[in-house]
């Protein structure tokens, strides 16, 4: 049968079209290879242009060409079908094998024969966790997460102390060598010692990195096994040990908080909230907040609260596997694999059960300004998703526009929020995390106005992306900004967004 099909493929036929121009009879001959891969309309246009054909034959030529291609293609299909039937009749093709291949093709392309999707481990665990966090066992879950967090924090503290001691010891050694430089030692000796110091630091960092990875892997496995077991026990009402299993130990929990309360001192926040409506005909209500706060406050556990992290973390945990996720935009440099500044802090404070971290696929490459990668988290204080937006030193200048890569990166982040159920997003209003000398009051006002207007436009686009879902957008400014500057920005926001007016009702006596 294959040989008969090959005979009808790539066969050349001549298309002949006759027409009159005045008293002259002209004839157009075009060789065509069947099956014709090109669109008939495109082929007709090329013939008209290539041969400078008169416009009055354009319609007739198109109809004749389409009819010729259709008739010749049908003849080929008929010959192909006849050859296939002859092959079956002559026994050249096994009838049972042919029927099996047809049945398989039909089953693979028809929905009613599709196999049901097998449930994944992540989906099963999500359902189990969602049930438990909405049960009396929620406090036990959060306390266990906190204990893991404390354990990892202690390891990180030990690592930092050991690295500090190593650097101090290496600094003393380098000072002694520099004093002997030019006397008994040369530049080559200094370079050799510096290389040894670098290798020592790398070895120590790798050792602690492996230990942290091993500890988090053990914690993750223990936590998942414990959650599954507790969920199974909750389904068994006759289990007498269930009450002991979910018993809360507040004294032990407070001890860990008070013992480590030196970390993450919370500073005073300034905050303003607004309710706005966007859209011309179909208006959508959104909540806007302007805060003076550290970006990492949304990642850190507030361990100096006497009530621990339970009340602060409960809402985040309740919405972990839901359609109301919280996101945060962190500004980072273009290095994915390295730790620097804010990336180092946010990476180190994830705790022990951050089982959903996802880095960019191309780890070996640097990313460009305006691009971002996403990490997903299950145990940070107030967020589930972190958008690591790459920016360069250009954001510190005062001449960026709405087409700047950082602004376009915000647009793409908001689009991801619309398609992935992230209803609360926190954005650095000035596109910086720390203030510097060149960031004057006029600079701050221009930058805030630009970001406000761009975000307003992006939010209006959201209506076409998600159908108009109400969202919360938080604009964050650095802690070092003055109260006067904060309230100037607060007064600017209602002038750009359409803030809902309040209506005061009074009764007549």
Secondary structure as UniProt FT lines:
FT   HELIX           2..8
FT   TURN            9..10
FT   STRAND          11..21
FT   TURN            22..23
FT   STRAND          24..34
FT   HELIX           40..50
FT   TURN            51..52
FT   HELIX           55..57
FT   HELIX           58..89
FT   TURN            90..91
FT   HELIX           95..109
FT   HELIX           111..113
FT   HELIX           121..133
FT   TURN            136..137
FT   HELIX           138..179
FT   TURN            182..184
FT   HELIX           187..235
FT   TURN            237..238
FT   TURN            240..241
FT   HELIX           242..245
FT   HELIX           250..259
FT   TURN            260..262
FT   STRAND          270..278
FT   STRAND          284..292
FT   HELIX           295..298
FT   TURN            303..304
FT   TURN            306..309
FT   HELIX           310..318
FT   TURN            319..321
FT   STRAND          325..332
FT   HELIX           342..348
FT   TURN            355..356
FT   TURN            363..364
FT   TURN            369..370
FT   STRAND          372..376
FT   STRAND          385..390
FT   HELIX           393..396
FT   TURN            402..403
FT   HELIX           405..419
FT   TURN            420..421
FT   STRAND          422..428
FT   TURN            429..430
FT   TURN            437..438
FT   HELIX           441..466
FT   STRAND          472..477
FT   TURN            479..480
FT   HELIX           483..496
//
